[in-house]
Amino acid sequence: MSRSYKIKKNPLISVGIPTYSRPNSLRRVLLEITRQTYTNLEIIVSDNASPNADTEDVVREIMRNDHRVKYFKQLKNNGPVFNFQFVLEQASGEYFMWAADDDWHDKSFIEVLYQKLLADESAVVSFCDFDSRDENGMLISGYPNFYKILKRMCQPSKFVRQVQYFILREGSAKPHPIYGLIRRKVLHGFSWIDFVDRYGWNASDVLFVFYLMAQGRLALSNQKLFGCTVDNLKNYETNRSKWNLSTYSNFIGQQLKYIFGYLKIANGLVRVALILLLPLKLLEIIYLFAIKPSVNLLKSYFNKMVDRGF
């Protein structure tokens, strides 16, 4: 098939961009999306009540030259869960994707992902290899092989696919296919509000991808067409209070709710397998979020003492 797409011959793809008070990176993302080689798009921007006019100005400027962009300004900030749900509800395309207002997209990102879904009826979401970047787009090294991790989500067997996903190391590429291209029929009746109410806010994106894995497999491109921005200030996040017994207990509770969320989503033999593997996952969580931070804190304290001559 030709790389030149004609609107009449290709289905509409909806791109939902939830945003809040990040006009500079939003401008870049909007330009990346509007310049995609796949052109039959509707681009839905939901501004979660940004306090300044910069965000709206950026979108209005691009809208003057591109009728595919739709802009919605929320009257109050209802949080990211609401915003993710809102752009989904506005979508009318046969395919849908969320686009973060700070990530990076190659000009053929949507085209390649569409071709992947078109060629694989058993897949419900498509994604590609990617890298990690800072806010300026500079590559950050030290991350694992994302493509190798994503390949485990491509298994034709639902049982193998979900079990392998469950045992994947936390903090790897587990949540990233949330920004892939999804068949919108798979999202029919889906509610982020209900999903988070049931499974919690913590790692809800990871559980969402696990939910997708129950519907079908991932179609994966080995091309690096996406960049994930890491370690940047997420303006939509509320300020975190200092750690104390109450906040720590709440954090542990969220972690447990997250782990047991897998069991709620899974069914049949998948649920049985996850129950058997549950102790290993609990040990991993304890190591990552309790033992490892404590060890690093002790190392930091010891190094400071050495520097001071003790």
N, C-alpha and C positions, 0 to 999 in steps of 0.2 A: 504494500500500500504506500502511496506517495506520502512524504512527510509534510506536504502542503494540504491542510485541511480546509474543507468547504463546509460552511455552517449547515447547509441543507442536508448534507450526507452524514453528519455526525451528531450524536446525541448531546443534549445540553448537560454540562457539568457545572454544578454549583460549588462555589468556593466561599466558605464562611470564615470571616476574619474577626474574632472578638478582640477588642482593643481597649486600652485605657492609658491615656496620658503618656504616650510614647510616640510623638509625631515623627521624629527623624527616622527611626527604624520602620515605622509604619509606611512612610513614603517609599522607602526602598522596597519593602515587601509588595506594596501595591504596584509599583513599576515592574517588579519581577513577574507578578501574576498577569498584569495587563499585556506584557510582552511575550507571553507564552506562545509557542508554536501551535498549540491547540487553541483555537480562537472562539469556539462556541461555548462561552462561559457566561455565567451570571456571578458577580462578585459582591458578596453581602458583607458590609462592614457594620458592626454594632459597637458604637462608642458607649462605654459603660459610665456615662456621666463624667467625662474628663473635666476638671475644674477650669481649664483654660481653653481658649478658642483654637489653639494650634492644631489639635487633632482634626477638628471639623474643617479648618482651612485647608489642610493637606488633602483631605478626601474631596472636598468641593473643587479644588484645583484640578485634580485628576478626572473628576466626573465631567468637567467641561469638555474634555477631549475623548471621553470613553463612556458611552451610554450604558455599558454593561455593569457599571459600578452602582450599587445601591447603598445609601447611607441611612443609618438609624441612630438617633441620639437618645439614649435613655435618660429619663428625668432624674433618676437617682441611681447610685451604684448598688446593684443587687448582687455583686460578687461574680467571680468567673464562671461558676456553675450555671447561673442564669444566662450569662452571655453566650456560653457554648450551646446551650439549649435554644436560645433565641435565634441564632443564625441557622441552626438546623431546621427550625420550624418555618423559616422564611424560604427555604430552598424548594425549588421545583424541578431540578434537574434529575436525570436518570442516575447520575453518579454524584457523589458528594465528597468534599474534603474540607477539613479544618486547616487553616493556615495561621500559625502564631505570628504575632506582629513584630517578631524579632529574629525569625529564622531566615534561612537562605535557600533560594530555589534556582536551579539551572533553567534556562529558557525552554528546555525540552522535558522538564520534570513531569508535567501533566500528560503530555503526549505519550511518553514512554510508559507511564503507569496505566494509561488507558489501553494501550496496545497489549500490556501484560494481562489485564482483566479480560480483554476481548478474546485473547488466545486461550484462556483457561476458565471454563465455566464453573469449575469446582472451587475457584477462589472467590472470596468475598471482599478482599482488600488487597491492594497492591502497594508496594513500597520499593525502595532502592537502597543500595549501600549509601553510607553518609559519613560525614566527619564532624568533629566538634570544633567550634570556633569561639573566639571572644567577640565582644560587641563590635569590634572593628573589622571582623571577618578574618582575623589571623588564625591559622590552624593551631590547635592545641594538641600536643602529643601526649602519649602515656595512657590513652584509652585502649580498651581491648579491641579485637577484630570484630567490628559490628556485623559485617556480612556473614561471618561464620555463625554468629549468634542468631541472626535473622533466619538463616537457612533452616533452623530447627522448627520454625513456624510454617514451613512449606510442606510438611509431611502430609501425604494423602489420608492417612489414618487419623481419625478424630482422637482416638485414645492416645496414640503415640504423640500426636501434636500437642494435646493439652497437658499430658504428663511431662513431656520435655519442657514445655513452657513453665510449668510450675517449679521445676527444679533448676531453671536458669538462675544464675547468680543475681541477687538484687543489686540494682544500680547499674545493670548492663543496658542492653538495647531493648528491654522488654516493653517500655511504653511508647516507643517512637513511631510504630505503625499507626498510632492514632492520627498522625498527620499524613497518612497515605490516602489513596483514592478508594472510596468505599461504595459498593452498590447500595443505592439509597433504599431499595426494598428491604435490605437487611436491617435498616434503622427504623422501619415502619413501627410506630407505637413506642419507640424507645424514648425514655425520659431521663435526662441527666439528674433532674431533681429527685426522682424516685430512686435512681441508682445510688446516688450519694447518701440519701436517707437510709438506705438499706445496708450499704457496705462501708460507709464513711468516706470522708474527704481524702484521707491519707492514701496515696497510691491508687486513687480511683482510676487514673489513666491506665495503670498496669492491669487492673481488674477488667477494665473495658476491653482491652486487647484480648484478654483471656476469654471474655464473653464472645468476641468476634471469632476466636479460634473454635468455639463450639458450633458456629454457623458454617464455617468453611475454612479453607487454608489461605495462606498468604502467597500471592504471586510476587516474585522478587526479581528485580533487575540488579545486575552486578555493576552497573554504572553508578558512579558517585555523583548524584544530581541534587543532593540536599545537604545543608549544613545546619547543625543544631547549635544554637547559641547557649553557652553554659556560663555559670558564675556571674551572671549579670543581675542587676537589681530588678526584681519583679514588682513593679509599682502597684499591681493589683493585690499584692499580698498585704495583709495587715501586719503591723509591727509585732514581732514576737516578744513576749514578756521574758524576763530573766528566768533561768531554770530554778525551780524549787520543787519541793515534794509534790505539790499539786500538779504542776505542769508536767513533771516527769511521769507521774501516774497516768495522766491523760494521754501522754505520748505512748506509753506502754499499752494502754487500752486500745488506742488507734492501731497499733501494730498487730495486736491480737485480732482485732476486728478485720483488719486487712487479710491476715492469713486465713481466717475462717470464712472470709468472703469467697475464696476459691471453692470451698466445700459447698457453699450455697449455690454457686453458679453451676458447678459440675453435677453430673448425674450418672447413674449406672456404675459401670466398672471404673470409670474415670474417678468418681468420688471415692470408691473403695481404695484405689491406688493412691490417691492423695491422702487419705486417712493414714495409710501405712507409711507414707513419706513425711507425714506431718512433723514427727520429732526432729528429723533432719532440718526441715525448714525453720523450726523454732530455734534450733541451735544456731543456724546461720543468722537469724535475726538478732539473737542475743549477742553473738560475736560482733556483728557489724555495728550495732547500735548501743552496745553496753561495754563489752570487753575491749574492742579495738579503740574506741574514743578514750577510754580510761588509760590504756597503755600509751597512746600518743600523748595524753596529758602528762603522764609520769615522765615520758622521755623528754618532753619540752621542759618540764620543771628541772629534771636532772641536768640537761644541757645548760640551762640558765645558771644553775649552781656551779657547774664546772667553769663557765665563763667568768663567774665572780671569784673564782679561786678557792672554792670550798672543796 
